Amino acid sequence: MTGDGAGALDFDKLFAARLHAARARPYLATALFALHAMESRRVPTMAVDRHWRCYVSSGFVDRTPVEELAGVWVHEVSHLLRDHHGRGDRLAREQGLTGPGERLRMNIAADCEINDDAFGDGLLKPEGAVEPGDLGLPAGLLMEDYLGRFGLGAGTLHLAWLDCGSGADGLEREWDLGPDGAHGLTEQERDAVRFRVAQGITGRPGSAPQGWERWAEEAFHPPQAWRELLGAAVRSAASGSGAGEDYTYGRPSRRSAGLPGLVLPSLRRRPPRVCVVIDTSASVSDAELGSALLEVAAISRAVGGRRDLVTVVACDAAAGVAHPLCRAEGISLLGGGGTDLREGFARALSTGPRPDVILVLTDGQTPWPQSRPGCRTVVGLFARVPSYREDDPDYVPDRPPSWARVVEIG
């Protein structure tokens, strides 16, 4: 699907479609009307840049019904609200994803995140719009999750035309006006739009699909530098030598060729397993426990999006059951007593299968295991002012042991 040699852009039809979109999705109205539309003969359909400009093909508008155009408006503004350009840039840096093919995969993955609940209520699915089911993928996942579940090939050949612009994957296009061009929003204005949309969603619970409610909750808890450090520490531990490695005879070692009659196993790398131990003692606040749950979902993305490989243990003076991660908000964090994370480590290490990485979220006021566990350890340490015991004014909590990678939280 490409633009053609049609005449001038029909702004009346385009803006009628935007109004239709705002009526169908009133919680997105602020964002929809913040987009500045401009004609471009270089875009296939409609595309956005990170500065909230919407580039539109006049031929596409001419041949597309208003109800479908309304769906495209919702689709494009969703890329910007969900920061697909920023997330695409981070994925490119962290995973070395370069070239137009990888950016196309990001665009497809971002579309899957959006399109599973974008249409309906008078918004028609546009021709060629990709949904997770079209690729044999489940609905309800994030761009990062989808990206690791498909590659380019015969099944995606029909999507080669897809281009939602730099606002969908972070890579600037030849038609972008850039940060100094006309009609772009400043960073402060973009943040204000996101806040207004999130405020509208949280102010009327149940008025938006679950994916948007999740986004609105995270919009009020924006990522901070320590979150990136924590994610990087987990990824580093999970990708280190020995983590997620095992021997298998399913693919014999190449050295077997030099030893006739013997079959040697090869070293296979599997996705790493992570156990998150959360300190639920009385010294950890409800806000910190809420922050810990937000991190659990982010941790699953940091190790490739496989939530079935992440378990959670709540621990105060005793350790609870190791919960598999389905939805972070469904995990019960019980506790409120003293703290002994040695119990949490013991529970994590007894969980089958054994984890490759243990991540501990704590304020640090706890005894620690005397010996290094048989896997890598990352500690997210909640910020604390110096504390003491009433019966021992010289008491200072032990720092995490030297064998743990420590990230200060907050």
N, C-alpha and C positions, 0 to 999 in steps of 0.2 A: 504494500500500500504506500504510494508516494504521492506527493503533491503534483498537481497538473498546472496547465497554463490558464487557469480560471482568472476572472477579473478581480476587482477590488474586494477586499474582505467584507463580508456582510456582517457588520457589527451588530445590527438590530437582531439578527438571528442568534448570533453568538451570545449577546447579553440576555436575550430571552431564555436561552438555555441555562445561563448562570443563575437567573432568577428561579427557574424551575429546580435547579440543584439546591438552592438555598431553602426552598420550601420543603423539599424532600429530606434534606439534612440540615435542619436549622442550627444545630450546634456547630456547623462548619461555616456559617454565613459570614462571620468576621473575616475568616481566612479567604473565602471565595471572593469577597469584594476588595480584599487587600491586593489581590493579583492584578498586575497591569498587563492587559492584552495588547499585542502588537503583531502586525502581519509579517510573515516571513515565508519566502518561497523555497527556503532550504530545508524546512522541517517536514517530515513525512505527514504528520497529523497535527498534534499539539505537543509542545515541549516546554519545560520550565528550567530556569537557572536558579542558582542558590540565592539570588537577590530578588526573587519573587516577581520576575518577569515571565509572562506566558507568551511564547512564540506560536503563531497559529498559521496553518496553511489555508488560504482562501478556498482552494479546491476541495479540501476536506470538509470545510463548513458547508459548502454548497451541496455536497452529495450526502450529508449525514443528517438524519432526523433530529429534531430538537431534543427528544427524550434520550437519544444516544449521546448527543453533545453534552447534555447535563451530566451524564455518567462520566464522560471524559474530564469535565471540570472537577468533579469530586476526586477522580483518580489522580489528576496532576497535582492538585493542592495537597493531597494526602502524602505525596512524595516529600513535599517541603515540610509539612507539619511533623512528619516522622523522621526528619533529618536524614534521609537516605543519602544525601550528598556527603554529609559529615561521616556517617557510618561507612559509606563506600570508600572514602579516603583512608579511614583507619584500617579497614580490611586490606586495602591495597598495600599500605605500609607494613602491616603485621604479617601478611601472608605472601608478599611479593607478587601480587596480582597485577600484571601489567598487560598492555595491549588491548585492542578493541574487543577481542574475543572474551576476555575476562570481564570487561566492563559490560558487555552484552549479558553475560551470565548474571552480573549484579543487577542489571535492569530487570531481567526476567524474575530473579529472586525477590526483588522489591515489589514487582507487580503481583507476585503470588501472595505476599504479605498483605497487600491492599485489597486485591480483587475478591478474596474469599467472602467479604461482607460488604462490598462497595455498591452493589446493584440491588434492584428491587425498589418497592415503594415509588414506582413511577420512573425510576432510572433504568433504562434499558442497557443491557450489556453491549458495548460497542463491538463491531465486527473485528475479529482477530484478538480480542482481549484474552489473556492467558490466566487461567485459574489453576490452583494447585492440582486439582483432579485431572487436568489435561496432561500433566506430567506424571501421573500416578503417585502424587504426594498428598499427605494429609493436610487438612485446613487448620488454621489457627496458629501457625508457626511464624517466626520472624525471618527477616531477610537472611540473617546470618545462618539460621537453621537450614533454610532451603538451599543456600549456596553450596553446602556440603553434601547435598543429596542428589545432584544431577550434574551432568556435563553436557557440552554441546555435541550434537550429532544428528542423526536422522530424525530423532524425535523432536528436535528444536529447530530444524531447518526452516520451517514455516514462520519462525519468529525472527529471522535474520533482518527483517526490515525495521524491527522495533527500536525506537529511540525516543525516550521521554526527556532527553536533555540532561545537562549536567546536574540538574536538581534531583535526578534519580540515582546517580552513581558517583558524582563528584568530578568527572572528567570534563573539562571545558570543551565546548563545541565552537566551530568556526563562526556560528551566528551569535554567540554570546556577546553582550555589550560590556561585560566585565563590571568590576566594582565602581568604576568611575562613570559608567554610562548613565543615560537618563532613565528616570522612572523606577530605579531600584530602591528597595527598602534598606535602611541601615540595620546594623546588627541589633540595636536597641528596639527598633520598630518591629523586626522579625520576632524578637523575644516577647514583645508586648502582644503580638497577634497570637502566638502560641499560648500565652498565659490566658488570654481572653477565651480562647476555644476550650482550653482545659477547665477553666472556671465554669463555663457553660455546661460541660459534660458532668463534672462532679457535683454541680449544683442541682442537677436533675437526674439522680441515679436511675438507671434502667431506660433512659431515653436514647442511648447509643449502644451499638454492638459491643460485645465484651472486649474485642481488640482495641476499640477506642477508649473504653474505660480504663484498660490497663495502661494505655499511652498517657491518659490524663493523669493518672496516679504518679507515673514516672516523671511527668513534666513538672510536678511540684517537688520532686526530689532529683534535681538535675545532677548528672555525673560530675564528680570532682576529681581533682588530680590524683588523690589517693586511690580512687576506684580504678583508674587506669593502671596505677602501680600494682594494686592487688591482683588485677586480672593478669598483668604481665608476669607477676611472680608465680601465679598458678600455672600459666602456660609454660613458663620456663621449667618449673619442677616437673610438669607432666611430659615435657618433651626431652628431658635429660636422658642420658645413657642409662639403660636398664628399666626405665619406667614404661610400662605397657609392652614389654618384650617377653617372648616365650619361644620355646623351640617347637617345631612341628615337622612331622614326616610327610604332611600333605604336599609340601614342595621341597624335595630333597636338596641338600646343599650342593653347590657346584663342585665342591671338593670331592664329592663321591665319584666323579669321573676319573680321578687319579687313584682310586682304591677299588679295583674290580672285586665284586662280590659283597661290598659293604654299601649300605645306604645310610648316609649321615643326615641328621635333621638340619633344617635351616632356621635362622633366627627370624621370627615373624613379629611385626609390630602391630599391635591392636590399639584401639582407642583407650586412653588411660581412664582408670576409675578413681573418683575423688570422693572422699568422705568429709563432710563439713561438720565439725563439732562446735556447737553454739553454747556459750556460757549463759545459763539462765539463772544465775544466782541473784540474790537480792541487790547486789551492788551494780547490776547492769539494768539500766532504765528501760522502760517500755519503748521509748523512741529508738534506743539502740537495738532492741530486739526487732523492731520494725525495719530498721536499716539493714539488719542482718538478713532478714527474709528477702529484701530487695537484692542483696548481694548474691543470694543463692541462685536466683534466676540468671543473673549476669555470669556467675561462675559456670553454669551449664553451657553458656555460649562460648566462654573462654576455652573450653576443652572440646569444642566442635559441635555443640548443640545437642549432644546425646544425653537427654535427661535421665535415661535409664541407667546411666553410668555414674550418677551422682546420688549419694545417700546423705541423710542429715541425722545427727545425734544431738539431742538436747541434754545438757549436763549441768548440774549444780554440784552437790556433794555426792550424787550418784548419777549414773548415766542411764538414759532411757533407751527405748527401742530405736534401732537404725531404720529411719523411714526412707523408702525410695522416693526420689523427687518426681512427682507428677505435676503438681501446681504448688508453688511456694506458699501461697496464701492458705493452703490446706494443711500445713504442718503445724502441729500443736507444740508450742514451746512452754512446757511446764517446768516449774522449778521455784526459786525464790528463797532457797536456803543458803548454806555456805557454798564454797567452791572447792572442788578437787578434780581438776582436769585429768589427773592420772586415770580416773575412772572412764573419762571420755575417750582417752587414747586406747585403753584396754577394750572398750566396746567397739571402737572403730576397727581395731586390728583383728577382732574376733568375728567381724562381719564377713560373710562369704558372698562373693569372692573378695579376697583381701584387696584393699585399696592400694593404688600406686602413689597417691598423694593424700595427705591429711591437711585440711585447712581448718584452723582454729580461730574463731571470732570471740574475743574475750577482753576484759579490762585488765587482765594480767595478775589479779589478786588471787593467786592459786598456787599450790604446789605443782611442780612439773615432773615428768618422769626423769629418773636419774640417768637412764641410758637412751641412746638414740633408737627410735623405732625402726622397723625394717622397711621404711618407705620415706619419701621426702616429706618435709613438714613446712607449711607456711602459716604464719601467725598474723592475723589482723588484729591490731591492738587498739582498743578504744582509748581515746585521750583521757587522761586523768591528772588532777592536781595531786601533789604529794599527799599521801594519806597515812594514817597511823591507827594502831589499836589503842583503845582506852587504857588497857592494862599494860601496854608496852609502848611508850612514846617514841622509842628508838626503832620501832618496827618499820621496815621498808619492804614492799612486795618484791619478790624475786623477779628479775628480768627473765624473759624467755631464754631458753638455753641456746648456746652458740650454734647448735646444729639446725636451728630453725631459721628460716628466712622471715624477717619481721617487717611489716608495713604498718606505719602509724595511721590510724583511721581518724578522720575529722580534723 
